[in-house]
């Protein structure tokens, strides 16, 4: 059944993979209930039928499925089309960096975390505390272990405070954290924190909120619908909260292997961590710090896929963190009630130091500039990409109605239809209110007036009464 509310396997393979916008998160492979695709050279590849075209899935074109395309972050709906379904019609605040409840700056008080953590060590400190307090039973992170090549992290599921601290730091090469989700299920972890860059957070949200009526079909038995639903919802159900990392882009592996190791003669085994503060900072184990001009790194080594991302500040996360414009501290953006509640408990522990965003004007200004630049850089893509002029807005209530009208035409037996819808929805509320958001409308408090000079006059950082401080 055709529907504007249904993306297909063909859409994903043509309008994302073949088009060149695939971010390599691996969420589609993880969510495939039928082992049709595999993660090969960073991209999903149809391997179920070697003689078939690259965009053919027998299940999609037969009984129906398309869970993979439903969770893809590079297909409609994108972040700007999901805001109301994630945050509700009455969110606290909205700015160029997304919907939020509070924004402030923080740093860990634990020296052993500050020593290895990125910027203020907030993410590492939060995860370590949450495990110790039994708020979570694990976390999905990226880390370089003994089994990995130096400077090339892989997705990890950590379940101890020591493992969290060992995973601290950012490496600025892409690590598909979503691919660790099957291990979460295999180990039967019930409440994990998921840490990832924006394009890895969005699939988690889609798993959580996309209306499952698309799973129902006239040829499909309830057992198959239930299996597909488990792959749509099951991983997200195990995520207690998400932590999104600010991200403009990550670099191709050649930055490490060609520029740093060969041209700069720095063995990757001697690199302890990286950071980006106007230039690429390479921290060596002997204490020295080498640098690469950021403009050179971006021009020569930026991943082209990153140019298709307009989400700098992880707008779909429960908590978003980044170190732009700060000195050994982290900007923290609390976006959801879930994020607010976990942060309050963390701050009560006394293990983190916070200060209002108004005390960090430089960080505030850089955040606004980077968020705007990223929103504006995304090229117009194919119709199903969510970036074309023909994009409609995601309305879950309307999606439900649209699919059920089509299903009533395809399945005349009402009892059979109800049975299949029950398999798709299970305990979910079938009477959710319609969700409406008009992308392209003015963003409340859109930061800055464009001056005749072409520069922007930016507003001052938010005050405490405007969400510019910790929730405590």
Beta strands, then each sheet from edge to edge (+ up, - down):
strand 1: 37-40
strand 2: 43-46
strand 3: 93-95
strand 4: 98-100
strand 5: 102-108
strand 6: 138-143
strand 7: 154-158
strand 8: 192-197
strand 9: 239-245
strand 10: 271-276
strand 11: 279-284
strand 12: 289-293
strand 13: 319-322
strand 14: 330-334
strand 15: 352-356
strand 16: 449-450
strand 17: 456-457
sheet 1: 1+ 2-
sheet 2: 3+ 4-
sheet 3: 7+ 6- 8- 9- 13- 14+ 5- 15+
sheet 4: 10+ 11- 12+
sheet 5: 16+ 17-
end
